[in-house]
Amino acid sequence: MIVMTAAPVIVTAFLFLIFLFISLYLDASESDSRLRKIYPEPKEFPPFTEEDMKRHRRAFHHCDADSGGTIVKEEMKKIVREYNSEFSEEEIDAQVSEFFKNDVDGSSRIEFKEFLGALATSQDPGVFVTLNELQKKTAHSHGDSIFNLFLILTFLVLVSSSSAVFNCFQCDTFPIPKEDGGGQLQFLFKDYSVNCSSSLYKQFQVYAIVMILIYPIGIPLFYASVLYVNRAALSDAKFMENEEANGFPTLGHLQFLVSSYRPAYYWYEVLECVRRILLGSAIGLVAVDSAASAVLGCLLAVIFCFAITDSQPFKQQSDSDLGVVLSHSLILLYLAAIIVKVNISSQFEATFGIVLCVINFSGPLFALAASGASFIKCDLLKRE
């Protein structure tokens, strides 16, 4: 009952993801509400955008170490020192003193409204460079972090859960001898204790169909939908440059999906999910004991190899090169599987084993070589 007992595990994992996402989202909302109460937006200043106010509150809260609602000089010195380790104490004192000229009421403390006024009116770089770096650090809200965590978790369980679900549809057929009445019996390929004609198996088929809608179909569609909603911004190279310079204040929640790709190929992770599902799970629906699954895998690998070779979607050329090498390695691996299925001659077994080892290690070796070349290049640039 291996596959059947895996069913509750998959359901539990799914419910855990939903529960974690909802609970963390509520916690983030509570955190934002708490900061709003501690640092309300002053009415006398022109209103910032809601996203700007969130960033300003988080930055102010980071400076306000004791959460007293104001910033004292020592707290500001600590922040400047943290982000400008090369500054002398005299330079830090000068910058903080300049910033505290915004202390309108002379209390020797910067209140939130004075903090906003300073950000809105000051042209002096000084400590505002530090504040800009601080805002980049705190640009990602709790909601962004939670959403990224949710994306990572769904990414990790996608292939394994999809494989477990697809396994529910693989049955082996065994003929019954004529002297025993003839006919045939079907048992689950992954677990021969499960009769594919039983009512329990029929119930799990319904469950498996629902899980297919959630995992191999639902997760890529979810990725595609959140990317499609933000397609105009994600495909704009200039906008994305500004986003990166400011710490991704508006699209931080999507960085897990798009950070590796060029703006024109912001959607490529969806295609990668489809590739992983097809090559890692779906081809198992074909008869695994025949060469058909290996042939289908080889054809799919060729298609996806052409896609990555033609598009070169990654920001780093080395990543695209590695993707091409691994795609070709996968093609060769499936070709090797086809050869195994057709039973190669024993005299070629040793040679075939060596070739298979080269295929398996070609990707990691290329990655190691690329990393070494990158390290050497950086070292040479530093010496120059």
C-alpha positions in Angstrom: 0.0 0.0 0.0 2.9 2.3 -0.6 1.2 4.6 -3.1 -2.1 4.5 -1.2 -0.4 5.5 2.1 1.4 8.3 0.1 -2.0 9.9 -0.6 -2.6 11.2 2.9 1.0 12.5 2.9 0.4 14.5 -0.3 -2.9 15.9 1.1 -1.2 16.8 4.4 1.7 18.5 2.5 -0.8 20.5 0.5 -2.9 21.5 3.5 0.3 22.4 5.3 1.3 24.7 2.5 -2.1 26.4 2.5 -2.1 26.7 6.3 1.5 28.1 6.4 0.7 30.6 3.7 -2.4 31.9 5.4 -0.9 32.0 8.9 2.2 33.8 7.7 0.2 36.2 5.6 -2.0 37.0 8.6 1.1 37.5 10.7 2.5 39.9 8.1 -0.7 41.8 7.9 -0.7 42.1 11.7 2.9 43.3 11.6 2.1 46.0 9.0 -0.9 47.1 11.1 1.2 47.3 14.2 3.8 49.5 12.5 1.0 51.7 11.2 -0.3 52.2 14.7 3.2 53.0 16.1 4.1 55.3 13.2 0.9 56.9 11.8 1.1 58.9 8.7 1.1 62.7 9.6 -1.7 64.6 7.9 0.3 67.8 7.5 2.7 66.2 4.9 1.8 65.4 1.3 0.9 61.8 1.3 3.4 59.2 0.1 2.2 56.2 -1.8 1.1 53.2 0.3 4.2 51.3 -0.8 6.5 54.2 0.1 4.9 54.5 3.5 5.5 50.8 4.2 9.1 51.2 3.3 9.6 54.3 5.3 7.9 52.7 8.4 10.1 49.7 8.1 13.3 51.8 7.8 12.2 54.0 10.7 11.4 51.0 12.8 14.9 49.5 12.0 16.5 52.7 13.3 14.2 52.9 16.3 16.0 50.2 18.2 13.9 50.5 21.4 10.6 50.9 19.5 10.0 54.1 21.4 8.6 55.9 18.5 11.6 58.2 18.0 15.2 58.0 16.9 18.0 59.3 19.1 21.5 60.1 18.0 23.1 56.9 19.3 20.6 54.8 17.3 21.3 56.7 14.2 25.0 56.5 14.7 24.7 52.7 15.0 22.8 52.5 11.7 25.4 54.8 9.9 28.2 52.8 11.3 26.6 49.5 10.2 26.3 50.6 6.6 29.5 52.7 6.4 32.2 50.7 8.1 34.9 52.7 6.3 33.7 56.0 7.9 35.6 57.5 10.9 33.8 58.5 14.0 34.2 62.1 13.1 32.5 61.6 9.8 29.7 59.6 11.4 29.1 62.4 14.0 29.1 65.0 11.2 26.5 63.1 9.2 24.2 62.4 12.2 24.5 66.0 13.4 23.5 67.2 9.9 20.5 64.8 9.9 19.4 66.0 13.3 18.9 69.5 11.9 15.5 68.1 11.0 14.6 67.9 14.7 12.1 70.8 14.4 10.8 70.7 18.0 14.4 70.6 19.5 13.7 67.4 21.5 17.0 65.8 20.4 14.9 63.0 19.0 13.6 62.5 15.4 9.9 61.7 15.3 8.3 59.9 12.4 6.8 63.0 10.9 10.3 64.7 11.1 11.8 61.6 9.5 9.3 61.9 6.6 9.9 65.6 6.2 13.6 65.0 6.0 13.1 62.3 3.3 10.8 64.6 1.4 12.8 67.8 1.4 16.5 67.2 2.0 18.9 67.4 -0.9 22.0 66.6 1.2 23.4 63.1 0.5 25.0 62.5 3.9 23.0 60.1 6.0 20.4 59.8 3.4 22.6 57.5 1.4 22.6 55.3 4.4 18.8 55.5 4.7 18.5 54.6 1.0 20.6 51.5 1.5 18.5 50.7 4.6 15.3 51.0 2.7 16.7 48.6 0.0 17.4 46.1 2.8 13.9 46.5 4.2 12.2 46.9 0.9 10.9 43.3 0.9 7.9 43.2 3.3 6.9 40.2 5.3 4.3 39.5 2.6 7.0 39.4 0.0 9.1 36.9 2.1 6.0 34.8 2.8 5.0 34.7 -0.9 8.6 33.7 -1.9 8.6 31.0 0.8 5.3 29.7 -0.6 6.8 29.7 -4.1 9.9 27.8 -2.9 7.8 25.2 -1.1 5.5 24.6 -4.1 8.6 24.4 -6.3 10.2 21.7 -4.1 7.1 19.5 -3.9 6.0 19.9 -7.5 7.9 16.9 -9.2 7.7 14.5 -6.2 4.0 15.0 -5.6 3.2 14.9 -9.4 5.1 11.6 -9.7 3.3 10.1 -6.7 -0.1 11.1 -8.3 0.8 9.8 -11.8 1.8 6.5 -10.2 -1.8 6.0 -9.3 -2.6 5.4 -12.9 0.1 2.7 -13.7 -1.2 -0.8 -13.5 0.4 -4.1 -14.5 -1.7 -6.7 -16.2 -1.3 -10.4 -15.3 -3.0 -13.1 -17.4 -5.0 -15.8 -15.5 -4.3 -19.4 -16.8 -7.2 -21.0 -18.7 -7.3 -23.9 -16.2 -8.1 -21.2 -13.5 -10.9 -19.6 -15.6 -8.9 -17.3 -17.8 -9.1 -13.5 -18.0 -6.6 -11.1 -16.4 -5.8 -9.3 -13.2 -4.4 -5.8 -12.8 -2.3 -4.6 -9.9 -0.7 -1.2 -9.2 2.7 -1.0 -10.7 4.3 0.6 -7.6 2.4 -1.6 -5.2 1.2 -5.1 -6.2 -0.9 -5.3 -3.0 -3.4 -2.9 -4.7 -5.9 -4.4 -7.1 -6.7 -2.0 -9.8 -10.2 -3.5 -10.0 -11.0 -2.8 -6.4 -13.4 -0.1 -5.2 -10.7 1.4 -3.0 -8.5 1.9 -6.1 -11.4 3.6 -8.0 -11.8 6.0 -5.1 -8.2 6.9 -5.2 -8.4 7.5 -8.9 -10.8 10.3 -8.2 -8.5 11.6 -5.5 -5.5 11.4 -8.0 -7.4 13.4 -10.6 -8.1 16.2 -8.0 -4.4 16.2 -7.1 -3.4 16.4 -10.7 -5.5 19.6 -10.9 -3.7 20.9 -7.8 0.0 19.9 -8.4 1.1 19.3 -12.0 -1.6 21.6 -13.5 -2.4 24.0 -10.7 1.1 25.0 -9.6 2.4 26.0 -13.1 -0.9 27.8 -13.8 -0.5 29.7 -10.5 3.0 30.7 -11.5 1.8 31.7 -15.0 -1.1 33.8 -13.6 1.0 35.8 -11.1 3.5 36.5 -13.9 0.9 37.4 -16.4 -0.7 40.0 -14.1 2.7 41.7 -13.8 3.8 41.1 -17.4 4.1 44.8 -18.4 6.5 45.6 -15.6 8.4 42.3 -15.7 9.1 42.6 -19.5 10.3 46.2 -19.2 14.1 46.1 -18.9 14.4 49.7 -17.8 11.7 49.3 -15.1 13.4 46.2 -13.8 16.7 48.0 -13.6 15.1 50.7 -11.4 13.4 48.0 -9.3 16.7 46.3 -8.7 18.4 49.6 -7.8 15.7 50.3 -5.2 15.6 46.8 -3.7 12.5 45.5 -5.7 9.9 47.5 -3.7 7.0 46.4 -5.9 8.0 43.1 -7.4 10.0 41.5 -4.6 7.5 38.8 -4.2 8.2 37.4 -7.7 12.0 37.4 -7.5 12.1 33.6 -7.0 10.5 33.1 -10.4 12.2 35.8 -12.5 15.5 36.7 -10.9 17.6 34.4 -13.1 16.0 35.4 -16.4 16.2 38.3 -18.8 13.1 40.5 -18.8 12.0 39.3 -22.2 11.9 35.8 -20.7 10.3 36.5 -17.4 7.9 33.6 -18.0 10.6 31.0 -18.6 10.3 29.4 -15.1 6.8 28.2 -16.1 8.3 26.4 -19.1 10.9 24.9 -16.8 8.1 23.6 -14.5 6.4 22.0 -17.5 9.7 20.4 -18.5 10.3 19.0 -15.0 6.9 17.6 -14.8 7.0 16.0 -18.3 10.5 14.5 -17.9 10.3 13.7 -14.2 6.8 12.5 -13.9 4.5 12.3 -16.9 6.6 10.1 -19.1 6.1 7.4 -16.5 2.6 7.0 -17.7 4.0 5.3 -20.8 4.9 1.7 -20.4 8.0 1.9 -18.3 9.2 -1.6 -19.2 9.4 -0.8 -22.9 11.6 1.6 -24.9 8.6 3.9 -25.4 9.1 6.0 -22.3 12.8 6.5 -23.1 11.9 7.5 -26.7 9.3 9.9 -25.5 11.8 11.3 -23.0 14.4 11.8 -25.7 11.9 13.6 -27.9 10.9 15.9 -25.1 14.5 16.5 -24.2 15.3 17.5 -27.8 12.3 20.0 -27.8 13.4 21.7 -24.6 17.0 21.6 -25.6 16.1 23.5 -28.8 14.0 26.0 -26.7 16.9 26.9 -24.3 19.5 26.9 -27.1 17.4 29.3 -29.3 16.2 31.6 -26.5 19.2 31.9 -24.2 16.9 33.1 -21.4 19.3 33.5 -18.5 20.8 36.9 -17.5 24.2 35.3 -17.1 25.6 33.8 -20.3 27.3 31.1 -18.2 23.9 29.9 -16.9 22.6 29.6 -20.4 25.7 27.7 -21.5 25.3 25.4 -18.6 21.6 24.9 -19.4 22.5 24.0 -23.0 25.1 21.5 -21.8 22.8 19.8 -19.4 20.0 19.7 -22.0 22.3 17.8 -24.4 23.4 15.6 -21.6 19.8 14.7 -20.9 19.3 13.8 -24.6 22.3 11.5 -24.5 21.0 10.0 -21.2 17.7 9.1 -22.8 19.5 7.7 -25.8 21.5 5.5 -23.4 18.2 4.4 -21.9 16.9 3.4 -25.3 20.1 1.4 -25.9 19.7 -0.4 -22.6 16.1 -1.3 -23.5 17.2 -2.9 -26.8 19.8 -5.0 -25.0 23.3 -4.1 -26.2 25.9 -6.7 -27.0 28.0 -7.8 -24.0 31.2 -6.8 -25.8 30.2 -3.2 -25.7 29.0 -3.1 -22.1 32.3 -1.7 -20.7 32.5 1.0 -23.4 28.8 1.9 -22.9 29.4 2.2 -19.1 32.3 4.6 -19.6 30.2 6.7 -22.1 27.3 6.8 -19.6 29.6 8.0 -16.8 30.9 10.8 -19.1 27.3 11.8 -19.9 26.3 11.9 -16.2 29.3 13.9 -15.1 29.5 16.3 -18.1 27.0 18.8 -16.5 28.7 19.0 -13.1 32.2 19.2 -14.7 31.1 22.0 -16.9 29.6 23.9 -13.9 32.8 23.4 -12.0 34.9 24.6 -15.0 32.6 27.7 -15.4 32.9 28.5 -11.7 36.7 28.2 -11.9 36.9 30.4 -14.9 34.7 33.0 -13.2 36.8 32.9 -10.1 40.0 33.4 -12.1 38.5 36.2 -14.1 37.4 38.0 -10.9 40.9 37.5 -9.4 42.6 39.0 -12.5 40.2 42.0 -12.5 41.0 42.7 -8.8 44.8 42.5 -9.5 44.4 45.0 -12.4 
